[in-house]
Amino acid sequence: MATHVAKQLTAEELEAGLEEILRAPRLEGVVRMIVRRPAVDERDVLEECTLDLVEGLVGDSWKTRGSKRTSDGSAHPEMQLNVMNARVVDLVAAGDPESWALAGDQLYVDLDLSEENLPPGTSLGLGSAVLEVTAEPHTGCAKFHARFGGAAHRFVNTKAHRHLRLRGLNAKVVQAGTVRRGDSIRKL
């Protein structure tokens, strides 16, 4: 897998894209991309996936690779799935959908992920599955910085935008099911 995006936007270009991000639907949106991460730096873009209560996205390496662990060393259950706003990833990827998966999230959705719209505990229905938004913050890491640039890393993590969850949110599966690209995602 490539380790960078060919074009990295400036802070000004990123800020100019904020207006479009703020237009994301608040109640019901669309699953735009599903990505399974079978191993570090590997990505499989899927048309559909199974979300499981224990495994998260079946076939994903979440349980073995998560950097944040519980006291017993197991994967953090509140960080089972990473969900990112498709409008944000499209902006930081300079409009290149082939680069979206480099962000490292499993679900890319066209939905307002802000804290105001989706506080922790909010249920989201997508396909036949249900997720619960968790309180664990999702922030850009060194790999995100390397792939999308310092300006993008600052843009998604700046205190001024933190409430918007531009880097995305963490969620856990509360009802197992199947999700397909193009399915609706809605607040329950």
C-alpha positions in Angstrom: 0.0 0.0 0.0 1.2 3.5 -0.8 2.4 5.5 2.1 1.4 9.0 0.9 -1.0 11.0 -1.2 0.5 12.7 -4.2 -1.0 16.0 -3.5 -1.1 17.4 0.1 -3.3 20.4 0.6 -2.3 23.6 2.4 -4.0 24.8 5.5 -5.8 27.5 3.5 -7.2 24.8 1.0 -8.3 22.6 3.9 -10.1 25.5 5.7 -11.8 26.4 2.4 -13.3 22.9 2.4 -14.8 23.2 5.8 -18.1 24.7 4.5 -18.7 21.5 2.4 -18.0 19.3 5.4 -20.5 21.2 7.4 -23.2 20.4 4.9 -23.1 16.7 5.7 -26.6 15.3 6.6 -27.4 15.1 10.3 -30.1 12.4 10.5 -29.4 10.0 7.6 -26.5 9.6 5.3 -24.8 7.0 3.2 -22.0 4.5 3.7 -19.5 5.5 1.0 -16.6 3.1 1.6 -15.9 0.0 3.7 -12.2 -0.9 4.4 -10.9 -4.0 6.1 -7.3 -3.8 7.5 -6.1 -7.4 7.5 -2.6 -6.4 8.6 -0.6 -3.3 9.3 -0.5 -1.1 6.1 -2.8 -3.5 4.2 -6.2 -2.4 3.0 -9.1 -4.2 1.4 -11.8 -2.0 0.0 -15.1 -4.0 0.3 -18.5 -3.9 -1.3 -20.0 -5.4 1.9 -18.9 -6.6 5.3 -20.1 -8.3 8.4 -20.0 -6.4 11.7 -19.8 -8.7 14.7 -20.2 -8.0 18.4 -16.8 -9.5 19.3 -14.8 -9.2 16.1 -15.9 -5.8 15.0 -15.5 -5.8 11.2 -14.9 -9.5 10.4 -11.5 -10.0 9.0 -10.1 -6.7 10.3 -7.0 -6.7 12.5 -8.5 -4.4 15.1 -8.2 -7.0 17.9 -4.5 -7.6 17.3 -3.2 -4.2 16.3 -4.9 -1.5 18.3 -2.4 0.8 20.0 -4.8 1.6 22.9 -5.2 -1.5 25.1 -7.2 -2.3 28.2 -5.4 -3.1 31.5 -5.4 -6.8 30.6 -3.7 -6.1 27.3 -6.7 -6.8 25.1 -8.0 -4.5 22.3 -10.0 -1.5 23.7 -13.7 -2.4 23.2 -14.7 1.2 22.8 -12.4 1.5 19.8 -13.7 -1.4 17.8 -14.6 0.6 14.7 -13.2 3.9 13.3 -15.8 5.9 11.4 -14.7 8.9 9.3 -16.8 11.5 7.4 -16.4 10.9 3.7 -16.4 14.6 3.0 -13.4 15.1 5.3 -11.4 12.2 3.9 -12.1 13.4 0.3 -10.8 16.8 1.2 -7.6 15.6 2.9 -7.1 13.1 0.1 -7.3 16.0 -2.4 -10.3 14.5 -4.1 -8.6 11.2 -4.8 -10.9 8.3 -3.7 -8.1 5.8 -4.3 -6.4 7.4 -1.3 -9.3 7.3 1.2 -8.3 3.9 2.6 -4.9 5.4 3.6 -6.6 7.2 6.5 -6.9 3.8 8.2 -10.6 3.9 9.1 -13.1 1.0 8.4 -16.2 3.0 7.6 -16.4 6.2 5.5 -19.8 7.8 5.7 -21.6 10.9 4.5 -23.0 12.0 7.9 -22.3 14.8 10.4 -20.1 13.1 13.0 -19.9 16.1 15.3 -20.2 15.7 19.0 -23.3 17.8 19.0 -25.0 15.6 16.4 -23.7 12.2 17.7 -22.8 12.4 21.4 -21.4 9.2 23.0 -24.1 6.6 23.4 -25.9 7.5 20.1 -27.0 4.5 18.1 -26.5 4.3 14.4 -28.3 1.9 12.1 -26.5 0.9 8.9 -27.5 -2.1 6.9 -28.7 -4.7 9.3 -26.2 -3.7 12.0 -26.3 -1.1 14.8 -23.3 0.8 16.2 -23.0 2.8 19.3 -20.8 5.9 19.3 -18.2 5.7 22.1 -16.5 8.5 24.1 -13.0 7.4 23.2 -11.5 10.2 21.0 -10.2 9.4 17.5 -7.2 11.4 16.5 -4.8 11.4 13.6 -1.5 9.5 14.1 1.9 9.8 12.6 0.8 7.6 9.7 -2.0 10.0 9.0 0.5 12.9 9.1 2.9 11.1 6.7 0.1 10.2 4.2 -1.9 13.4 4.1 0.6 16.0 5.4 1.1 18.2 8.4 -1.5 20.7 7.4 -4.1 17.9 7.2 -3.1 16.5 10.5 -3.4 19.9 12.2 -6.7 20.5 10.4 -8.4 17.4 11.8 -7.0 17.7 15.3 -7.0 21.5 16.0 -8.9 22.5 19.1 -11.1 24.8 17.1 -12.5 21.9 15.1 -12.2 19.1 17.7 -16.0 19.2 18.4 -16.6 18.4 14.7 -14.7 15.1 14.9 -13.0 15.8 11.6 -10.7 12.8 12.2 -13.7 10.7 12.9 -15.2 8.8 15.8 -14.9 5.5 17.6 -17.8 3.1 17.8 -18.7 -0.4 18.9 -21.1 -3.0 17.4 -24.2 -3.5 19.5 -26.2 -5.4 16.9 -24.4 -7.7 14.5 -25.3 -7.5 10.8 -24.2 -6.9 7.2 -23.3 -3.5 5.8 -23.0 -2.7 2.1 -21.5 0.3 0.3 -24.4 2.6 -0.5 -26.5 1.5 2.5 -28.0 4.3 4.6 -26.6 5.2 7.9 -29.1 6.8 10.3 -29.4 8.0 13.8 -31.8 5.8 15.8 
